[in-house]
Amino acid sequence: MSSSDTPTTTGSIQAVAVRELFTVGRARSPIALFAGLFAVVVGIGILGGEARYLPTIADLLLPMELLVPTVALALGYRPIASDAQRGELAVLQTYPLHDGEYTLGVFLGRAVALVAMLAVPLLILGVYLGITTPDTPSLFATQQGMDSPFTYARFFLLTLLFGLVLLALALCLSALARSQRSAFIFAGGALVFVVVVLDLLVLRGFTAGTLGSDQLVALLAASPTSAYRGLVFETVLGTPGVSAPQASVLLSLASLTMWLCGSLAVTTAMLGRR
């Protein structure tokens, strides 16, 4: 691509992203999702008992494993399927807009909305913990397992990454669907598959006793949910003294990256077949 093409490409991606962001802003369902997410996150932090970073993160981990996929899939299952059903996708294809630019634009627009929905309650809770946590360690105390703002910051960033991965997966399902109804069914099935089925397969791998230690570590990183959970345990909560195979940080990050990039690549490929 020549340098003269770069502004056009950037402008196309930005235009699609802004369009998606305004679409989300005009809808009512994201507001309801945000209100529910805000109530759960802040409620757990305030009513959870001990106002410390690590206990609060431990209390939040399971709810976030359920809420983040729900919000991400709700934001991402509809846009491409809706454009195709209304004929807008066919109109957009008459413009000098490549499939990859459209995919990236939709992803970025929805990602801004997702990050805002996740970040606001988590940041407010972080400020609350910073004010109320007794004997907060120095900001220079960054060791693994230390109850400090840095542990909460790592949890915050990992949660955003987890949400972006699930958003990319939702867009992939939206590109596969032929209507909004089928997109909704795909999203519901994906939610059950990612949150429940893949984790059950991982658990079966542990209980079967037929896999070696290295295979179990790799299995922990296979699912987006288990990869996210493993990263939280390894880099935030810490699991000293546990003899069972623990998650690999590198494998888990690689898995989330592959899910993210692979979903966007499949989305772009499916657009080319419409």
C-alpha positions as CSV (number, residue, x, y, z in Angstrom):
1,M,0.0,0.0,0.0
2,S,1.4,3.4,-0.9
3,S,1.6,6.2,1.5
4,S,-1.1,8.1,-0.4
5,D,-3.6,5.2,0.3
6,T,-3.1,5.3,4.1
7,P,-5.3,8.3,4.9
8,T,-8.1,6.8,2.8
9,T,-7.9,3.5,4.6
10,T,-7.7,5.2,8.0
11,G,-10.6,7.4,7.1
12,S,-12.7,4.5,6.0
13,I,-12.0,2.6,9.2
14,Q,-12.7,5.6,11.3
15,A,-16.0,6.3,9.5
16,V,-17.3,2.8,10.1
17,A,-16.1,2.9,13.8
18,V,-17.9,6.2,14.4
19,R,-21.1,4.8,12.7
20,E,-21.0,1.8,15.0
21,L,-20.4,3.9,18.1
22,F,-23.4,6.1,17.3
23,T,-25.5,3.0,16.7
24,V,-24.6,1.6,20.1
25,G,-25.2,5.1,21.7
26,R,-28.8,5.3,20.3
27,A,-29.8,1.8,21.5
28,R,-31.4,1.1,24.8
29,S,-30.2,-2.4,25.5
30,P,-26.5,-1.4,26.0
31,I,-27.7,1.1,28.7
32,A,-29.5,-1.7,30.5
33,L,-26.5,-4.0,30.2
34,F,-24.2,-1.2,31.6
35,A,-26.6,-0.6,34.5
36,G,-26.6,-4.3,35.4
37,L,-22.9,-4.6,35.0
38,F,-22.3,-1.5,37.1
39,A,-24.6,-2.7,39.9
40,V,-22.9,-6.1,40.1
41,V,-19.3,-4.9,40.0
42,V,-19.7,-2.0,42.4
43,G,-22.1,-4.0,44.6
44,I,-19.6,-6.8,45.0
45,G,-16.9,-4.4,45.8
46,I,-18.9,-2.5,48.4
47,L,-20.9,-5.4,49.9
48,G,-18.2,-8.1,49.5
49,G,-16.8,-7.7,53.0
50,E,-13.1,-6.9,53.3
51,A,-12.2,-3.8,51.3
52,R,-8.9,-5.0,49.9
53,Y,-7.8,-5.5,46.4
54,L,-7.1,-9.2,46.3
55,P,-10.3,-10.4,48.1
56,T,-12.3,-8.1,45.9
57,I,-10.6,-9.5,42.7
58,A,-11.3,-13.0,43.9
59,D,-14.9,-12.2,44.5
60,L,-15.2,-10.5,41.0
61,L,-13.5,-13.3,39.0
62,L,-16.4,-15.7,38.6
63,P,-19.0,-13.0,37.9
64,M,-16.7,-11.4,35.3
65,E,-16.3,-14.8,33.6
66,L,-20.0,-14.7,33.1
67,L,-20.7,-11.0,32.6
68,V,-17.9,-10.1,30.2
69,P,-18.9,-12.7,27.6
70,T,-22.6,-11.7,28.0
71,V,-21.9,-8.0,27.4
72,A,-19.4,-8.7,24.6
73,L,-21.7,-11.0,22.7
74,A,-24.6,-8.7,23.2
75,L,-22.7,-5.8,21.6
76,G,-21.2,-7.9,18.8
77,Y,-23.7,-10.5,17.6
78,R,-25.9,-8.1,15.6
79,P,-24.0,-5.4,13.6
80,I,-22.9,-7.4,10.5
81,A,-26.0,-9.6,10.4
82,S,-28.2,-6.5,10.6
83,D,-26.3,-4.7,7.8
84,A,-26.6,-7.8,5.6
85,Q,-30.3,-8.2,6.4
86,R,-31.2,-4.5,5.7
87,G,-29.1,-4.5,2.5
88,E,-26.7,-1.9,3.9
89,L,-23.8,-4.4,3.6
90,A,-24.4,-4.6,-0.2
91,V,-24.4,-0.8,-0.4
92,L,-21.2,-0.5,1.5
93,Q,-19.5,-3.0,-0.8
94,T,-20.1,-0.6,-3.7
95,Y,-17.8,2.0,-1.9
96,P,-14.0,1.8,-1.9
97,L,-14.2,-0.1,1.4
98,H,-12.3,-3.3,1.8
99,D,-13.7,-6.2,3.8
100,G,-10.9,-5.9,6.3
101,E,-11.4,-2.2,6.8
102,Y,-15.1,-2.8,7.4
103,T,-14.4,-5.5,9.9
104,L,-11.8,-3.5,11.7
105,G,-14.1,-0.4,11.8
106,V,-17.0,-2.4,13.2
107,F,-14.7,-4.0,15.8
108,L,-13.1,-0.7,16.9
109,G,-16.5,1.1,17.2
110,R,-18.0,-1.7,19.3
111,A,-14.7,-2.1,21.2
112,V,-14.9,1.5,22.4
113,A,-18.4,0.9,23.7
114,L,-17.3,-2.3,25.4
115,V,-14.2,-0.8,27.0
116,A,-16.3,2.1,28.3
117,M,-18.9,-0.3,29.8
118,L,-16.3,-2.4,31.5
119,A,-13.9,0.3,32.5
120,V,-16.3,2.7,34.2
121,P,-17.5,0.4,37.0
122,L,-14.1,-1.2,37.4
123,L,-12.4,2.2,37.7
124,I,-15.0,3.5,40.2
125,L,-14.5,0.4,42.2
126,G,-10.7,0.8,42.1
127,V,-11.0,4.4,43.4
128,Y,-13.3,3.2,46.2
129,L,-10.8,0.5,47.2
130,G,-8.0,3.0,47.0
131,I,-9.8,5.2,49.4
132,T,-11.1,2.6,51.8
133,T,-8.4,-0.1,51.8
134,P,-6.6,0.0,55.1
135,D,-2.8,0.0,55.2
136,T,-2.5,0.1,51.4
137,P,1.0,-0.9,50.4
138,S,3.4,1.5,48.7
139,L,2.9,2.0,45.0
140,F,6.3,0.5,44.6
141,A,5.2,-2.8,46.0
142,T,4.6,-4.6,42.8
143,Q,5.4,-8.2,43.7
144,Q,3.0,-11.0,42.6
145,G,0.3,-11.5,45.1
146,M,0.9,-8.2,46.8
147,D,-2.4,-6.5,47.8
148,S,-1.6,-3.2,45.9
149,P,-3.2,-1.1,43.2
150,F,-0.9,-2.7,40.7
151,T,-2.6,-6.1,41.2
152,Y,-6.0,-4.4,40.5
153,A,-4.6,-2.7,37.4
154,R,-3.4,-6.1,36.0
155,F,-6.9,-7.5,36.7
156,F,-8.4,-4.5,34.9
157,L,-6.3,-4.9,31.8
158,L,-6.8,-8.6,31.6
159,T,-10.6,-8.2,31.9
160,L,-10.6,-5.7,29.0
161,L,-8.5,-8.1,26.9
162,F,-10.9,-10.9,27.7
163,G,-13.8,-8.7,26.6
164,L,-12.1,-7.7,23.3
165,V,-11.5,-11.4,22.5
166,L,-15.2,-12.3,23.1
167,L,-16.3,-9.2,21.0
168,A,-14.2,-10.4,18.1
169,L,-15.8,-13.8,18.4
170,A,-19.2,-12.3,18.5
171,L,-18.5,-10.4,15.2
172,C,-17.4,-13.6,13.6
173,L,-20.7,-15.2,14.6
174,S,-22.5,-12.1,13.2
175,A,-20.8,-12.6,9.9
176,L,-21.7,-16.3,9.8
177,A,-25.4,-15.5,10.5
178,R,-27.9,-14.8,7.7
179,S,-30.4,-12.9,9.9
180,Q,-30.6,-11.2,13.3
181,R,-32.5,-14.2,14.6
182,S,-29.9,-16.6,13.6
183,A,-27.2,-14.3,15.0
184,F,-29.0,-14.2,18.3
185,I,-29.1,-18.0,18.4
186,F,-25.4,-18.2,17.5
187,A,-24.6,-15.8,20.2
188,G,-26.5,-17.7,22.8
189,G,-24.9,-21.0,21.7
190,A,-21.4,-19.3,21.8
191,L,-22.0,-18.0,25.3
192,V,-22.8,-21.5,26.6
193,F,-20.0,-23.0,24.6
194,V,-17.3,-20.6,25.7
195,V,-18.4,-20.2,29.4
196,V,-19.6,-23.8,30.1
197,V,-18.6,-26.4,27.5
198,L,-15.0,-25.5,26.9
199,D,-14.4,-25.3,30.6
200,L,-16.0,-28.7,31.1
201,L,-13.7,-30.1,28.5
202,V,-10.7,-28.6,30.4
203,L,-12.0,-30.1,33.6
204,R,-12.4,-33.5,31.9
205,G,-8.8,-33.3,30.8
206,F,-7.7,-32.9,34.4
207,T,-9.9,-35.7,35.8
208,A,-9.2,-38.2,33.1
209,G,-5.6,-38.5,34.1
210,T,-4.4,-39.4,30.6
211,L,-2.6,-36.2,29.8
212,G,0.8,-35.1,30.9
213,S,1.7,-32.0,32.8
214,D,2.7,-30.1,29.6
215,Q,-0.5,-31.1,27.9
216,L,-2.6,-30.0,30.8
217,V,-0.9,-26.6,30.9
218,A,-1.6,-26.2,27.2
219,L,-5.2,-27.3,27.7
220,L,-5.7,-24.6,30.3
221,A,-4.9,-22.0,27.7
222,A,-7.2,-23.4,25.0
223,S,-10.4,-21.8,26.1
224,P,-10.7,-17.9,26.3
225,T,-12.4,-18.2,29.7
226,S,-9.8,-20.6,31.1
227,A,-7.0,-18.6,29.6
228,Y,-8.3,-15.4,31.3
229,R,-8.8,-17.2,34.6
230,G,-5.3,-18.7,34.4
231,L,-3.8,-15.3,33.7
232,V,-5.6,-13.8,36.7
233,F,-4.4,-16.5,39.0
234,E,-0.8,-16.4,37.7
235,T,-0.3,-12.6,37.4
236,V,-2.8,-11.2,39.9
237,L,-3.9,-13.5,42.7
238,G,-0.8,-15.8,42.7
239,T,-1.0,-19.5,43.5
240,P,2.1,-20.3,45.6
241,G,2.5,-23.8,46.9
242,V,0.0,-25.4,44.5
243,S,1.4,-28.6,43.1
244,A,-1.1,-29.0,40.3
245,P,-0.1,-27.8,36.8
246,Q,-0.6,-24.1,36.6
247,A,-1.4,-21.9,33.7
248,S,1.3,-20.7,31.4
249,V,1.2,-16.9,31.0
250,L,2.8,-17.0,27.6
251,L,0.5,-19.7,26.3
252,S,-2.6,-18.0,27.7
253,L,-1.7,-14.7,26.2
254,A,-0.9,-16.4,22.9
255,S,-4.3,-18.2,23.0
256,L,-6.2,-15.0,23.6
257,T,-4.3,-13.3,20.8
258,M,-5.1,-16.2,18.4
259,W,-8.8,-16.1,19.4
260,L,-8.8,-12.4,18.7
261,C,-7.0,-12.3,15.4
262,G,-8.4,-15.5,14.2
263,S,-12.0,-14.4,14.8
264,L,-11.4,-11.1,12.9
265,A,-9.7,-13.0,10.1
266,V,-12.7,-15.4,9.7
267,T,-15.1,-12.4,9.9
268,T,-13.2,-10.8,7.0
269,A,-13.2,-14.0,5.0
270,M,-16.9,-14.6,5.5
271,L,-17.6,-11.0,4.3
272,G,-15.9,-11.8,1.0
273,R,-18.3,-14.7,0.4
274,R,-21.5,-12.7,0.9
